[in-house]
Amino acid sequence: MRILYAIQGTGNGHLGRSMDVVPCLRQHGQVDVLVSGIQGDLVLPFPVKYKLRGLSFIFGKKGGVDLWKTIAKASFRKFIKGVNTLPVADYDLVINDFEPVSAWACYAKNKPCIALSHQAAVLAPESPRAEHTDMIGKMILNNYAPSSSQYGFHFAAYNESIFTPVIRSQVRTQELKNKGHISVYLPAYDDDQLVKRLSEFPDVEWDVFSKHNRKTSRIRNVSLQPVNNAKFIESMAASAGVLCGAGFETPAEALFMGKKLMVVPMKGQYEQHLNAAALKTMGVPVINNLKPRHEEVISAWLGNDTIIPVNYPDMTSGIVEKIVARHTADPFAEWDSYNYLKQS
């Protein structure tokens, strides 16, 4: 069996999850990997056959996506060429983690495309909704990577096709301790903003991982270093808590490690606001930005050692086996779900 596994390369969450998913897929056949996007920081431990530019969202420096840079760096000509030339018909299964080129190639060529992603879960009707619906954000989320069948990962199993998070083996095997610092990953904020806000809490040791610098430095009680996957995992494992965006993988890993967690959803990222809604129902504090009006909430969180218990067992192999078996027997399972493109 030939399997194409397509990964979204914006950010590190999809790439990190692939490290556990790909070995499981290889138990069922020959696996070719496709990665599109330009904002990832992880080096994958397996060959990537297709490296495409795709359509990446560019992180800004004031808490949101930089829309103009996103548009400026997009190459729609290359995207369309990729859709037209990607040989999806050569594969028995196409499994997609929110990757647009392979998704639209399948859609254009009437090829089943199986979504196995966090985005498939947040779109499910049973998943928590944000307080305010962002119609443009919802439209983008619905149509960015169309799929014929959907399986998702979320903070809780909200329906039978939603599973708890894939926690990387690198995270599962960490020795947990508490050295008192707070690990920070807020890629949509620049270093100046972070230092200005975090240093207002002088009794706290902040360990910041930044997408906006290439060297380690320290300003007052704020340590700054470039994003490094292994060092960030070690920092979280030894932390008293984690302050991060309302993505999926980092909050899930912090919860798995038993660390207190606070999230700041990225402006203009509808998915992050859906994540924040789910985390809020679990008791995780959510703030909309780092402005001074949230200082009291941050102070309260820093002084509170309440841990939110979760149960995230290692089910990746079983999930992959279930999906491969079902869609090998019936490649067109849930084909009609492509109709949502006409309804959104």
C-alpha positions in Angstrom: 0.0 0.0 0.0 1.2 3.5 -0.9 0.3 6.3 1.6 0.8 10.0 1.2 1.0 11.8 4.5 0.7 15.6 4.1 1.7 17.9 6.9 1.0 21.6 7.5 4.4 23.2 8.2 3.2 26.5 9.7 4.2 26.4 13.4 5.6 23.2 15.1 2.5 21.4 16.3 1.7 19.5 13.1 5.4 18.6 12.5 5.7 17.4 16.1 2.7 15.2 15.9 4.0 13.7 12.6 7.0 12.2 14.5 4.6 9.8 16.2 2.2 9.3 13.3 4.6 8.5 10.5 6.2 5.4 12.3 2.6 4.1 12.9 1.7 4.6 9.2 4.8 2.8 8.1 3.5 -0.3 9.7 0.8 -0.4 7.0 2.7 0.4 3.8 5.2 2.7 2.0 4.8 6.3 3.3 5.8 9.4 1.4 5.8 12.6 3.4 4.7 16.1 2.1 5.3 19.2 4.1 4.1 22.7 3.0 4.7 25.9 4.8 7.5 28.2 5.9 7.1 28.9 9.6 8.1 25.6 11.2 11.2 25.2 13.3 11.5 21.4 13.7 13.8 19.0 11.9 12.0 15.8 11.0 13.7 12.5 11.6 12.5 11.0 8.4 12.8 11.9 4.7 10.4 14.4 3.2 9.6 13.6 -0.5 7.6 16.8 -1.3 8.7 20.2 0.2 6.2 22.8 -0.9 5.7 26.5 -0.1 2.0 26.0 0.4 0.0 28.8 2.1 1.5 29.9 5.4 0.2 32.3 8.0 3.0 34.7 9.0 3.3 35.5 12.8 3.2 39.1 13.6 4.9 40.9 16.6 1.8 42.4 18.4 -0.2 39.3 19.2 -1.6 38.2 15.9 -1.1 37.1 12.3 0.7 39.6 10.0 -1.9 39.7 7.3 0.1 41.8 4.9 3.2 39.6 5.2 1.0 36.5 4.8 -0.3 37.9 1.5 3.1 39.2 0.3 4.8 35.8 0.9 2.0 33.8 -0.6 2.8 32.5 -4.1 -0.6 31.5 -5.6 1.0 30.6 -8.9 3.2 28.0 -7.1 0.2 26.8 -5.0 -1.9 26.2 -8.1 1.0 24.5 -9.9 1.4 22.2 -6.8 -2.3 21.3 -6.8 -2.2 20.5 -10.5 1.0 18.5 -10.5 0.9 16.6 -7.2 0.4 12.9 -8.1 -2.3 12.1 -5.5 -3.8 9.4 -7.9 -0.6 7.3 -7.4 -1.5 6.7 -3.7 -3.9 4.2 -2.1 -4.5 6.6 0.8 -4.0 10.3 1.3 -3.9 11.3 4.9 -3.8 15.1 5.6 -2.9 17.1 8.6 -4.4 20.5 7.5 -2.2 20.7 4.5 -3.8 22.7 1.6 -1.9 21.6 -1.6 -2.6 17.8 -1.3 -6.2 18.6 0.0 -7.1 20.7 -3.0 -5.3 18.3 -5.4 -7.5 15.5 -4.1 -10.6 17.7 -4.3 -9.8 18.6 -7.9 -9.1 15.0 -8.9 -12.0 13.3 -7.1 -9.6 11.5 -4.8 -10.6 10.8 -1.2 -8.6 12.9 1.3 -8.6 11.8 5.0 -8.2 14.6 7.5 -6.3 13.6 10.6 -5.8 16.9 12.4 -6.7 19.1 15.2 -8.7 21.4 12.9 -11.0 18.5 12.0 -11.9 18.3 15.7 -12.5 22.0 16.3 -14.9 22.1 13.3 -17.0 19.3 14.8 -20.4 20.5 16.1 -19.8 18.9 19.4 -16.6 20.9 20.1 -16.8 24.1 22.3 -17.6 27.3 20.4 -16.0 30.7 20.8 -18.0 33.5 22.4 -18.0 35.4 19.1 -18.1 33.8 15.7 -15.5 35.1 13.2 -17.2 34.4 9.9 -14.1 35.0 7.8 -12.0 32.9 10.2 -14.6 30.1 10.1 -14.7 30.3 6.3 -10.9 30.0 6.1 -10.9 27.1 8.6 -13.6 25.3 6.7 -12.1 25.7 3.2 -8.3 25.8 3.8 -7.8 22.0 3.4 -11.0 20.2 2.3 -11.4 16.6 3.2 -13.7 13.7 2.5 -13.5 12.1 5.9 -12.5 13.8 9.2 -10.8 12.5 12.3 -9.5 14.9 14.9 -7.5 15.5 18.0 -8.7 17.8 20.8 -8.3 18.5 24.5 -11.2 16.0 25.1 -12.9 13.4 23.0 -16.1 15.3 22.1 -17.4 12.6 19.7 -16.4 9.2 18.4 -14.1 10.6 15.7 -12.3 12.9 18.0 -9.4 11.6 20.1 -7.3 13.0 22.9 -3.9 14.6 21.9 -1.0 12.8 20.5 1.7 13.4 23.1 5.1 12.9 21.6 7.3 10.2 23.0 9.9 12.9 23.6 7.4 14.5 26.0 6.1 11.3 27.6 9.6 10.3 28.7 10.6 13.6 30.3 11.6 13.7 34.0 9.2 16.1 35.6 10.3 18.6 38.3 9.6 22.1 39.4 12.5 24.6 39.3 10.1 27.5 39.7 10.4 29.3 36.4 7.6 29.9 33.9 8.1 28.7 30.3 6.9 31.1 27.6 6.1 30.6 24.0 4.2 33.4 22.4 5.5 33.6 18.8 3.1 36.4 17.8 4.8 38.9 20.2 8.2 40.4 19.7 10.9 40.3 22.4 10.5 44.0 23.4 6.8 43.5 24.1 7.4 40.3 26.1 10.2 41.8 28.2 8.2 45.0 28.9 5.2 43.0 30.2 6.8 40.1 31.9 9.4 42.1 33.8 6.4 43.8 35.6 6.4 40.6 37.6 9.9 40.9 39.1 9.6 37.9 41.4 9.1 35.5 38.6 11.8 33.8 36.5 10.5 33.9 32.8 12.1 31.5 30.3 11.1 32.8 26.9 11.5 31.0 23.6 11.4 33.5 20.8 10.8 33.3 17.0 12.3 36.8 16.6 15.9 36.4 17.7 18.8 34.1 17.0 20.9 34.4 20.2 20.4 33.9 23.9 20.1 37.0 26.1 18.8 38.1 29.5 17.0 41.3 30.4 16.3 41.6 34.1 14.3 38.5 35.1 13.5 37.5 31.5 15.6 34.9 29.8 15.4 35.0 25.9 16.5 32.2 23.6 15.7 31.1 20.0 13.1 28.4 19.5 14.6 25.0 20.1 12.4 22.0 20.4 14.4 19.9 22.8 15.3 22.8 25.1 11.7 24.0 25.2 10.4 20.6 26.2 13.1 20.4 28.9 12.1 23.9 30.1 8.4 22.9 30.3 9.2 19.7 32.1 11.2 21.6 34.8 8.8 24.6 35.0 6.2 25.8 37.5 3.9 26.7 34.7 3.5 27.5 31.0 2.3 30.7 29.4 1.7 30.2 25.7 -0.6 30.9 22.7 -3.9 29.0 22.4 -2.6 26.6 19.9 -3.1 22.9 20.5 0.1 20.9 21.0 1.9 23.1 23.5 -1.1 23.5 25.8 -1.9 19.8 25.5 1.7 18.9 26.4 1.7 21.3 29.4 -1.5 19.7 30.7 -0.1 16.3 30.2 3.0 17.3 32.2 0.8 18.5 35.1 1.9 22.1 34.7 -0.4 25.1 35.4 -1.3 26.8 32.2 -2.4 30.2 30.9 -3.1 30.9 27.2 -3.3 34.0 25.1 -5.2 33.3 21.8 -3.7 34.9 18.7 -5.6 37.8 17.2 -7.1 36.9 13.9 -6.7 33.2 14.4 -10.2 31.7 14.8 -8.9 28.3 15.6 -7.0 29.6 18.6 -10.2 31.2 19.9 -12.0 27.9 19.6 -9.1 26.2 21.5 -9.3 28.9 24.1 -13.1 28.2 24.5 -12.3 24.5 25.1 -9.5 25.2 27.5 -11.7 27.7 29.4 -14.4 24.9 30.0 -11.6 22.9 31.6 -10.6 25.7 34.0 -7.6 27.1 32.1 -7.4 30.9 32.5 -7.5 32.8 29.2 -6.5 36.4 28.5 -6.9 38.1 25.2 -3.6 40.0 25.2 -0.7 41.1 27.4 -2.0 44.6 28.1 -1.8 46.0 31.6 -5.5 45.5 32.3 -4.7 41.7 32.6 -2.0 42.1 35.2 -4.4 41.2 38.0 -5.4 37.9 36.3 -1.8 37.0 35.6 -0.8 37.7 39.2 -3.6 35.5 40.4 -2.5 32.7 38.1 1.1 33.0 39.2 0.0 32.7 42.8 -2.2 29.7 42.2 -0.8 26.2 42.0 -4.0 24.5 40.8 -3.3 21.7 38.3 -6.0 20.5 35.9 -5.9 16.7 35.7 -6.1 15.1 32.2 -5.8 11.6 30.9 -4.0 11.4 27.5 -3.0 7.8 26.9 -0.8 6.8 24.0 -3.4 5.7 21.3 -1.7 6.8 18.1 -1.0 3.3 16.7 -4.5 2.2 17.4 -6.0 5.3 15.8 -3.9 5.0 12.7 -4.8 1.3 12.4 -8.5 2.0 12.7 -8.4 4.7 10.0 -6.2 2.7 7.6 -8.5 -0.4 8.0 -11.7 1.5 7.4 -10.5 3.4 4.4 -8.7 0.5 2.8 -12.0 -1.4 2.9 -14.0 1.7 1.7 -11.8 4.5 0.2 -14.9 6.6 -0.4 -16.2 6.5 3.2 -18.0 9.8 4.0 -17.3 11.1 0.5 -20.4 13.2 0.7 -18.8 15.4 3.4 -17.0 17.3 0.5 -20.4 18.9 0.1 -19.7 21.2 3.1 -17.6 23.3 0.7 -20.8 24.3 -1.1 -22.5 25.1 2.2 -20.0 27.2 4.1 
